């Protein structure tokens, strides 16, 4: 966390020189498109045939069989999976996979984690009397995106309860009713 983003962004500043505007600039930078390094990869056409031709299995190349199946179906997979498949096929990763999902910034929650890390360091500096105040105390963390809460309509709940009452197995009936009432 420190080495990959924080030190390159504000590591050149002396502790006493760090101001809230430096932290706000850092947070704004983290929200920019393309900052997220959690790349996903999607297989190019022809991977399914190559895997069948080489008779590859997930366990043989060091990935879960479902992960290999997802790659063959053209679903997004991580860098480790692409590396394992490419090595097993004897080709370069970029020859059989395309990068997808590279256009996002970091989430508000992740940016808050970075701010907390910096605040922890600066709080220690205040405690050791290296600086007088923690500039993070004057910076507001980004607000997290509010997810719309999904809930069951009353009519749907009544239908499920009616069907649950028809089930003979008390364990299944109990599980369904717990699902509806929690």
MOFEN-V367944 format. One line per field, one symbol per residue. ss: DSSP state (2 for helix, 1 for strand, 0 for the rest). phi: phi as a letter, one per 30 degrees, with the letter a starting at -180 (. if undefined). psi: psi as a letter, one per 30 degrees, with the letter a starting at -180 (. if undefined). A space follows every 10 residues. Layout:
BEGIN
ss->???
phi->???
psi->???
END
This chain:
BEGIN
ss->0222222222 0000222002 2222222222 2000000001 1110002222 2222000222 2000222222 2200001022 2222222220 0022221111 0000000222 2222222222 2222222000 0000222200 0000000000 0002222222 2222200002 2222222222 20
phi->.dddbddddb ddddedcdce dddddddddd dddiddcddc bbddejdedd ddddhdbedd cjbdeddddd dddiddbddd dddddddddi bdeddbbcdb icccdddddd dddddddddd ddddddedid bdbcdddccc dddddddddc bddddddddd dddddddddd ddeddddddd cc
psi->eeefeeefeg ffkkeffkle feeeeeeeef flkfekgikl kkklkfeeee eeefhkleef fglkeeeeee eefglkllee eeeeeeeefh lkefffkkkl hgglllleee eeeeeeeeee eeeeeeeghe leljfffgkk lkkkkkkkkk lkleeeeeee eeeeffkeje eeeeeeeeee g.
END
